[in-house]
């Protein structure tokens, strides 16, 4: 395996190698995995090997041929990259349409042409339709590599015309071992960060010590909500400095842990008690869906509404426990 890849890329890379050795590299590949795994790097290594003039039997690029040198200098004439022009923005339909002109050209150096579409799940309907035309009429010697974090946002017509390479989050032990090599934080703090990052090591590193403070704030805030002693306006304002989706995932993990502990008891708790914990879970999931939608919602009000709902359920929980 190419040395520049991360441990969690090993399995998907071996799958790619097997496709190459069987001469079955498809014209469109969809690399899927959550943020924080650097799947752009996997796409780049795949591209480098596809363009290399002296690729090995194990599909490793040589790194020294003219093609590899041009790719390293980001000036390869047979390679194109499409990405949102600004962070958080969508890929525009014109960006996809321009690929048609590029695809119609013959390779100048390599035996193939390649295209990487980063954040491929961030397109509007027109851009998706334009991409679909490219996938329906693939050009000879051209490979399109899509990188996406959310399969849900990709139309089935796009997904069905690509071979999907899934990148899973690594086992906890592998992730912690890797983080220990790249951070001076304690194992307990690294575990906290990994939980906040949904198991993605690079995202955990990015969150860093600020994530530890976030974890403490969210834990104490949730405790106050469950005691019905929190001020939703103040707490929502406090959490606005954090990544709200990460906050919601932490809240959800806390509720799930509580539910598991209740259901594991020998004496089954009252159904009404379980019902209200599930109610809190449903409120969190609903808020996640609203937050991840394309609508321009007032995030402050969204979090305040969630907190009020949590305290309403918490009040009922307190009554059942008295």
DRENDO-1510 file (C-alpha; in Angstrom, 1 decimal, always signed):
<recs>
REC; n; res; u; v; w
REC; 1; UNK; +0.0; +0.0; +0.0 .
REC; 2; UNK; +1.2; +3.5; -0.8 .
REC; 3; UNK; +2.9; +4.9; +2.4 .
REC; 4; UNK; +1.1; +8.2; +2.3 .
REC; 5; UNK; -2.3; +6.7; +3.1 .
REC; 6; UNK; -3.7; +6.4; +6.6 .
REC; 7; UNK; -4.3; +3.0; +8.3 .
REC; 8; UNK; -8.1; +3.3; +7.7 .
REC; 9; UNK; -7.5; +3.5; +4.0 .
REC; 10; UNK; -5.8; +0.1; +3.8 .
REC; 11; UNK; -8.9; -2.0; +3.2 .
REC; 12; UNK; -10.5; +0.3; +0.5 .
REC; 13; UNK; -7.1; +0.7; -1.2 .
REC; 14; UNK; -6.7; -3.1; -1.4 .
REC; 15; UNK; -10.1; -3.2; -3.1 .
REC; 16; UNK; -9.0; -0.7; -5.6 .
REC; 17; UNK; -5.8; -2.7; -6.3 .
REC; 18; UNK; -7.8; -5.8; -6.9 .
REC; 19; UNK; -10.0; -3.9; -9.4 .
REC; 20; UNK; -6.8; -2.8; -11.2 .
REC; 21; UNK; -5.3; -6.2; -11.2 .
REC; 22; UNK; -8.5; -7.7; -12.6 .
REC; 23; UNK; -8.5; -4.8; -15.2 .
REC; 24; UNK; -11.9; -3.7; -13.9 .
REC; 25; UNK; -11.3; -0.1; -12.9 .
REC; 26; UNK; -14.7; +1.5; -13.6 .
REC; 27; UNK; -15.2; +4.8; -15.4 .
REC; 28; UNK; -16.8; +6.3; -12.3 .
REC; 29; UNK; -15.8; +5.7; -8.6 .
REC; 30; UNK; -17.6; +7.1; -5.6 .
REC; 31; UNK; -15.4; +7.2; -2.5 .
REC; 32; UNK; -17.7; +7.5; +0.5 .
REC; 33; UNK; -16.9; +8.1; +4.2 .
REC; 34; UNK; -17.5; +10.7; +6.9 .
REC; 35; UNK; -15.6; +13.9; +7.3 .
REC; 36; UNK; -12.3; +13.6; +9.1 .
REC; 37; UNK; -10.9; +10.6; +7.3 .
REC; 38; UNK; -9.2; +12.6; +4.5 .
REC; 39; UNK; -10.8; +10.6; +1.6 .
REC; 40; UNK; -9.5; +13.4; -0.7 .
REC; 41; UNK; -6.1; +11.8; -0.2 .
REC; 42; UNK; -7.3; +8.4; -1.2 .
REC; 43; UNK; -8.8; +9.9; -4.3 .
REC; 44; UNK; -5.5; +11.6; -5.0 .
REC; 45; UNK; -3.5; +8.5; -4.6 .
REC; 46; UNK; -5.9; +6.6; -6.9 .
REC; 47; UNK; -5.6; +9.4; -9.5 .
REC; 48; UNK; -1.8; +9.4; -9.3 .
REC; 49; UNK; -1.7; +5.7; -10.0 .
REC; 50; UNK; -4.1; +6.0; -12.9 .
REC; 51; UNK; -2.0; +8.6; -14.5 .
REC; 52; UNK; +1.5; +7.2; -13.7 .
REC; 53; UNK; +3.6; +6.1; -16.7 .
REC; 54; UNK; +5.3; +3.3; -14.7 .
REC; 55; UNK; +2.7; +2.1; -12.3 .
REC; 56; UNK; +3.7; -1.1; -10.4 .
REC; 57; UNK; +1.8; -4.4; -10.4 .
REC; 58; UNK; +0.4; -3.4; -7.0 .
REC; 59; UNK; -0.9; -0.2; -8.5 .
REC; 60; UNK; +1.5; +2.1; -6.7 .
REC; 61; UNK; +2.6; +5.2; -8.7 .
REC; 62; UNK; +6.4; +5.4; -9.3 .
REC; 63; UNK; +6.6; +9.0; -8.1 .
REC; 64; UNK; +9.4; +9.9; -10.6 .
REC; 65; UNK; +8.0; +9.7; -14.1 .
REC; 66; UNK; +7.0; +12.9; -16.0 .
REC; 67; UNK; +3.3; +12.3; -15.1 .
REC; 68; UNK; +4.0; +11.9; -11.4 .
REC; 69; UNK; +6.1; +15.0; -11.4 .
REC; 70; UNK; +3.4; +17.1; -13.1 .
REC; 71; UNK; +0.8; +15.7; -10.7 .
REC; 72; UNK; +2.9; +16.6; -7.7 .
REC; 73; UNK; +3.2; +20.1; -9.1 .
REC; 74; UNK; -0.6; +20.3; -9.6 .
REC; 75; UNK; -0.1; +21.0; -13.3 .
REC; 76; UNK; -1.1; +17.7; -15.0 .
REC; 77; UNK; -2.9; +18.5; -18.2 .
REC; 78; UNK; -4.9; +15.2; -18.1 .
REC; 79; UNK; -6.3; +15.8; -14.6 .
REC; 80; UNK; -9.1; +18.1; -13.4 .
REC; 81; UNK; -10.4; +18.9; -9.9 .
REC; 82; UNK; -13.9; +20.2; -9.2 .
REC; 83; UNK; -14.9; +21.5; -5.7 .
REC; 84; UNK; -17.1; +24.2; -4.2 .
REC; 85; UNK; -15.6; +27.6; -4.9 .
REC; 86; UNK; -16.1; +28.5; -1.2 .
REC; 87; UNK; -16.4; +26.5; +1.9 .
REC; 88; UNK; -20.0; +25.6; +2.6 .
REC; 89; UNK; -21.1; +26.5; -0.9 .
REC; 90; UNK; -22.5; +24.2; -3.6 .
REC; 91; UNK; -20.8; +23.1; -6.7 .
REC; 92; UNK; -22.3; +25.1; -9.6 .
REC; 93; UNK; -23.8; +23.6; -12.7 .
REC; 94; UNK; -21.3; +25.5; -14.9 .
REC; 95; UNK; -18.4; +23.7; -13.1 .
REC; 96; UNK; -19.8; +20.4; -14.2 .
REC; 97; UNK; -20.6; +21.5; -17.7 .
REC; 98; UNK; -17.0; +22.6; -18.2 .
REC; 99; UNK; -16.0; +19.0; -17.6 .
REC; 100; UNK; -17.6; +18.0; -20.9 .
REC; 101; UNK; -15.2; +20.1; -22.8 .
REC; 102; UNK; -12.3; +18.6; -20.9 .
REC; 103; UNK; -13.5; +15.1; -21.4 .
REC; 104; UNK; -13.7; +15.5; -25.2 .
REC; 105; UNK; -9.9; +16.1; -25.4 .
REC; 106; UNK; -7.4; +13.3; -25.9 .
REC; 107; UNK; -4.9; +12.6; -23.1 .
REC; 108; UNK; -1.7; +14.6; -23.6 .
REC; 109; UNK; +0.7; +12.7; -21.4 .
REC; 110; UNK; -0.9; +9.7; -19.7 .
REC; 111; UNK; -2.9; +6.9; -21.2 .
REC; 112; UNK; -6.0; +8.2; -19.4 .
REC; 113; UNK; -7.7; +11.3; -18.1 .
REC; 114; UNK; -8.9; +11.8; -14.5 .
REC; 115; UNK; -11.4; +14.0; -12.7 .
REC; 116; UNK; -11.8; +14.3; -8.9 .
REC; 117; UNK; -15.1; +15.9; -7.7 .
REC; 118; UNK; -14.6; +16.9; -4.1 .
REC; 119; UNK; -17.7; +17.3; -1.9 .
REC; 120; UNK; -19.7; +15.7; -4.6 .
REC; 121; UNK; -22.8; +15.6; -2.4 .
REC; 122; UNK; -22.8; +19.4; -2.4 .
REC; 123; UNK; -24.6; +20.1; -5.7 .
REC; 124; UNK; -27.9; +21.5; -6.7 .
REC; 125; UNK; -30.4; +19.7; -8.9 .
REC; 126; UNK; -29.1; +21.2; -12.1 .
REC; 127; UNK; -25.5; +20.3; -11.3 .
REC; 128; UNK; -26.5; +16.7; -10.5 .
REC; 129; UNK; -28.4; +16.5; -13.8 .
REC; 130; UNK; -25.4; +17.7; -15.7 .
REC; 131; UNK; -23.2; +15.2; -13.9 .
REC; 132; UNK; -25.6; +12.4; -14.7 .
REC; 133; UNK; -25.2; +13.1; -18.4 .
REC; 134; UNK; -21.5; +12.6; -18.1 .
REC; 135; UNK; -22.0; +9.3; -16.2 .
REC; 136; UNK; -24.5; +8.1; -18.8 .
REC; 137; UNK; -22.1; +8.8; -21.7 .
REC; 138; UNK; -18.6; +8.0; -20.3 .
REC; 139; UNK; -15.7; +9.0; -22.4 .
REC; 140; UNK; -13.1; +6.4; -23.2 .
REC; 141; UNK; -9.9; +6.5; -21.1 .
REC; 142; UNK; -11.5; +8.8; -18.5 .
REC; 143; UNK; -12.2; +8.1; -14.9 .
REC; 144; UNK; -14.4; +10.2; -12.7 .
REC; 145; UNK; -13.7; +10.0; -9.0 .
REC; 146; UNK; -16.4; +11.4; -6.7 .
REC; 147; UNK; -15.7; +12.0; -3.0 .
REC; 148; UNK; -18.7; +12.4; -0.7 .
REC; 149; UNK; -19.5; +12.3; +3.0 .
REC; 150; UNK; -23.3; +11.9; +2.7 .
REC; 151; UNK; -24.8; +9.2; +0.6 .
REC; 152; UNK; -28.2; +10.5; +1.5 .
REC; 153; UNK; -27.6; +13.7; -0.4 .
REC; 154; UNK; -26.6; +11.9; -3.6 .
REC; 155; UNK; -29.4; +11.0; -6.1 .
REC; 156; UNK; -29.9; +7.3; -6.7 .
REC; 157; UNK; -29.3; +7.9; -10.4 .
REC; 158; UNK; -25.7; +9.1; -9.5 .
REC; 159; UNK; -25.0; +6.4; -7.0 .
REC; 160; UNK; -26.1; +3.6; -9.3 .
REC; 161; UNK; -23.7; +4.7; -12.1 .
REC; 162; UNK; -20.6; +4.6; -9.8 .
REC; 163; UNK; -18.7; +1.9; -8.1 .
REC; 164; UNK; -18.8; +2.8; -4.4 .
REC; 165; UNK; -15.6; +2.5; -2.3 .
REC; 166; UNK; -16.6; +2.9; +1.3 .
REC; 167; UNK; -14.1; +4.1; +3.9 .
REC; 168; UNK; -15.2; +3.1; +7.4 .
REC; 169; UNK; -14.1; +4.7; +10.6 .
REC; 170; UNK; -11.2; +2.7; +12.1 .
REC; 171; UNK; -11.6; +0.4; +15.1 .
REC; 172; UNK; -11.3; +2.4; +18.4 .
REC; 173; UNK; -8.0; +0.8; +19.3 .
REC; 174; UNK; -6.4; +1.7; +15.9 .
REC; 175; UNK; -7.7; +5.2; +16.1 .
REC; 176; UNK; -6.4; +5.8; +19.6 .
REC; 177; UNK; -3.0; +4.3; +18.8 .
REC; 178; UNK; -2.8; +6.6; +15.7 .
REC; 179; UNK; -3.9; +9.7; +17.8 .
REC; 180; UNK; -1.3; +8.9; +20.5 .
REC; 181; UNK; +1.4; +9.2; +17.8 .
REC; 182; UNK; +0.2; +12.6; +16.8 .
REC; 183; UNK; -1.0; +14.2; +20.0 .
REC; 184; UNK; +0.3; +14.8; +23.6 .
REC; 185; UNK; -3.2; +14.6; +25.1 .
REC; 186; UNK; -4.2; +11.8; +27.5 .
REC; 187; UNK; -5.9; +8.7; +26.3 .
REC; 188; UNK; -9.1; +9.8; +28.1 .
REC; 189; UNK; -9.1; +13.1; +26.4 .
REC; 190; UNK; -8.3; +11.5; +23.0 .
REC; 191; UNK; -11.3; +9.1; +23.6 .
REC; 192; UNK; -13.5; +12.1; +24.3 .
REC; 193; UNK; -12.4; +13.9; +21.1 .
REC; 194; UNK; -12.9; +10.7; +19.1 .
REC; 195; UNK; -16.4; +10.5; +20.4 .
REC; 196; UNK; -17.1; +14.1; +19.4 .
REC; 197; UNK; -15.6; +13.3; +15.9 .
REC; 198; UNK; -17.8; +10.3; +15.4 .
REC; 199; UNK; -14.7; +8.1; +15.3 .
REC; 200; UNK; -12.8; +10.1; +12.7 .
REC; 201; UNK; -9.2; +10.5; +13.9 .
REC; 202; UNK; -8.3; +13.5; +11.8 .
REC; 203; UNK; -11.4; +15.3; +12.8 .
REC; 204; UNK; -10.6; +14.5; +16.5 .
REC; 205; UNK; -7.2; +16.2; +16.0 .
REC; 206; UNK; -8.8; +19.2; +14.4 .
REC; 207; UNK; -11.2; +19.6; +17.4 .
REC; 208; UNK; -8.3; +19.5; +19.8 .
REC; 209; UNK; -8.4; +20.9; +23.3 .
REC; 210; UNK; -11.3; +23.2; +22.4 .
REC; 211; UNK; -13.3; +19.9; +22.0 .
REC; 212; UNK; -12.5; +19.0; +25.6 .
REC; 213; UNK; -13.9; +22.3; +26.8 .
REC; 214; UNK; -17.0; +21.7; +24.6 .
REC; 215; UNK; -17.5; +18.2; +26.0 .
REC; 216; UNK; -17.4; +19.6; +29.6 .
REC; 217; UNK; -19.8; +22.4; +28.7 .
REC; 218; UNK; -22.3; +20.2; +27.0 .
REC; 219; UNK; -22.2; +17.6; +29.8 .
REC; 220; UNK; -22.9; +20.2; +32.5 .
REC; 221; UNK; -25.5; +21.9; +30.3 .
REC; 222; UNK; -27.3; +18.7; +29.7 .
REC; 223; UNK; -27.2; +17.9; +33.4 .
REC; 224; UNK; -28.8; +21.3; +34.1 .
REC; 225; UNK; -31.5; +20.7; +31.5 .
REC; 226; UNK; -32.3; +17.3; +33.0 .
REC; 227; UNK; -32.7; +19.0; +36.4 .
REC; 228; UNK; -34.9; +21.6; +34.8 .
REC; 229; UNK; -32.6; +24.3; +36.1 .
REC; 230; UNK; -31.1; +25.6; +32.8 .
REC; 231; UNK; -31.7; +28.9; +31.1 .
REC; 232; UNK; -32.3; +28.0; +27.5 .
REC; 233; UNK; -31.4; +31.5; +26.2 .
REC; 234; UNK; -28.1; +31.6; +28.0 .
REC; 235; UNK; -27.2; +28.0; +27.3 .
REC; 236; UNK; -28.0; +28.3; +23.6 .
REC; 237; UNK; -25.9; +31.4; +23.4 .
REC; 238; UNK; -23.0; +29.6; +25.1 .
REC; 239; UNK; -23.2; +26.6; +22.7 .
REC; 240; UNK; -23.3; +28.8; +19.6 .
REC; 241; UNK; -19.5; +29.0; +19.7 .
REC; 242; UNK; -19.3; +25.2; +19.2 .
REC; 243; UNK; -20.1; +23.0; +16.2 .
REC; 244; UNK; -23.8; +22.5; +16.9 .
REC; 245; UNK; -24.0; +19.2; +15.0 .
REC; 246; UNK; -21.2; +17.9; +17.2 .
REC; 247; UNK; -23.1; +19.1; +20.3 .
REC; 248; UNK; -26.2; +17.3; +19.1 .
REC; 249; UNK; -24.3; +14.1; +18.6 .
REC; 250; UNK; -22.9; +14.4; +22.1 .
REC; 251; UNK; -26.4; +14.9; +23.6 .
REC; 252; UNK; -27.7; +11.9; +21.6 .
REC; 253; UNK; -24.8; +9.7; +22.8 .
REC; 254; UNK; -25.6; +10.7; +26.5 .
REC; 255; UNK; -29.3; +9.9; +26.1 .
REC; 256; UNK; -28.5; +6.6; +24.4 .
REC; 257; UNK; -26.1; +5.7; +27.2 .
REC; 258; UNK; -28.9; +6.4; +29.8 .
REC; 259; UNK; -31.4; +4.3; +27.9 .
REC; 260; UNK; -29.0; +1.4; +27.7 .
REC; 261; UNK; -28.4; +1.6; +31.5 .
REC; 262; UNK; -32.1; +1.7; +32.2 .
REC; 263; UNK; -32.9; -1.2; +29.9 .
REC; 264; UNK; -30.1; -3.3; +31.3 .
REC; 265; UNK; -31.5; -3.2; +34.9 .
REC; 266; UNK; -33.1; -6.4; +36.2 .
REC; 267; UNK; -36.2; -4.5; +37.2 .
REC; 268; UNK; -37.7; -3.0; +34.1 .
REC; 269; UNK; -38.4; +0.8; +34.6 .
REC; 270; UNK; -41.8; +2.2; +34.0 .
REC; 271; UNK; -42.7; +2.4; +30.3 .
REC; 272; UNK; -43.7; +6.1; +30.8 .
REC; 273; UNK; -40.2; +6.8; +32.0 .
REC; 274; UNK; -38.6; +5.1; +29.0 .
REC; 275; UNK; -41.0; +6.9; +26.8 .
REC; 276; UNK; -39.8; +10.4; +27.9 .
REC; 277; UNK; -36.1; +9.5; +27.3 .
REC; 278; UNK; -37.0; +8.3; +23.8 .
REC; 279; UNK; -38.9; +11.6; +23.5 .
REC; 280; UNK; -35.7; +13.5; +24.2 .
REC; 281; UNK; -33.9; +11.3; +21.7 .
REC; 282; UNK; -36.5; +12.1; +19.0 .
REC; 283; UNK; -36.2; +15.8; +19.7 .
REC; 284; UNK; -32.5; +15.7; +19.3 .
REC; 285; UNK; -32.7; +13.7; +16.0 .
REC; 286; UNK; -35.4; +16.1; +14.7 .
REC; 287; UNK; -33.1; +19.1; +15.5 .
REC; 288; UNK; -30.2; +17.4; +13.7 .
REC; 289; UNK; -32.4; +17.0; +10.6 .
REC; 290; UNK; -33.4; +20.6; +10.6 .
REC; 291; UNK; -29.8; +21.8; +11.2 .
REC; 292; UNK; -28.5; +19.7; +8.3 .
REC; 293; UNK; -31.2; +20.9; +5.9 .
REC; 294; UNK; -30.5; +23.5; +3.3 .
REC; 295; UNK; -32.9; +25.9; +4.9 .
REC; 296; UNK; -31.6; +29.1; +6.5 .
REC; 297; UNK; -32.9; +28.5; +10.0 .
REC; 298; UNK; -32.3; +30.5; +13.1 .
REC; 299; UNK; -29.9; +28.2; +14.9 .
REC; 300; UNK; -30.2; +30.1; +18.2 .
REC; 301; UNK; -34.0; +29.6; +18.3 .
REC; 302; UNK; -33.6; +26.0; +17.1 .
REC; 303; UNK; -31.4; +25.2; +20.1 .
REC; 304; UNK; -33.6; +27.1; +22.5 .
REC; 305; UNK; -36.7; +25.1; +21.3 .
REC; 306; UNK; -34.7; +21.9; +21.8 .
REC; 307; UNK; -33.8; +22.8; +25.3 .
REC; 308; UNK; -37.3; +23.7; +26.2 .
REC; 309; UNK; -38.5; +20.3; +24.9 .
REC; 310; UNK; -35.8; +18.5; +26.8 .
REC; 311; UNK; -36.8; +20.2; +30.1 .
REC; 312; UNK; -40.5; +19.3; +29.4 .
REC; 313; UNK; -39.6; +15.7; +29.1 .
REC; 314; UNK; -37.2; +16.0; +32.1 .
REC; 315; UNK; -40.0; +17.4; +34.2 .
REC; 316; UNK; -42.1; +14.3; +33.5 .
REC; 317; UNK; -39.2; +12.0; +34.2 .
REC; 318; UNK; -38.7; +13.7; +37.6 .
REC; 319; UNK; -42.4; +13.1; +38.5 .
REC; 320; UNK; -42.1; +9.4; +37.6 .
REC; 321; UNK; -39.0; +9.0; +39.8 .
REC; 322; UNK; -40.6; +10.6; +42.9 .
</recs>
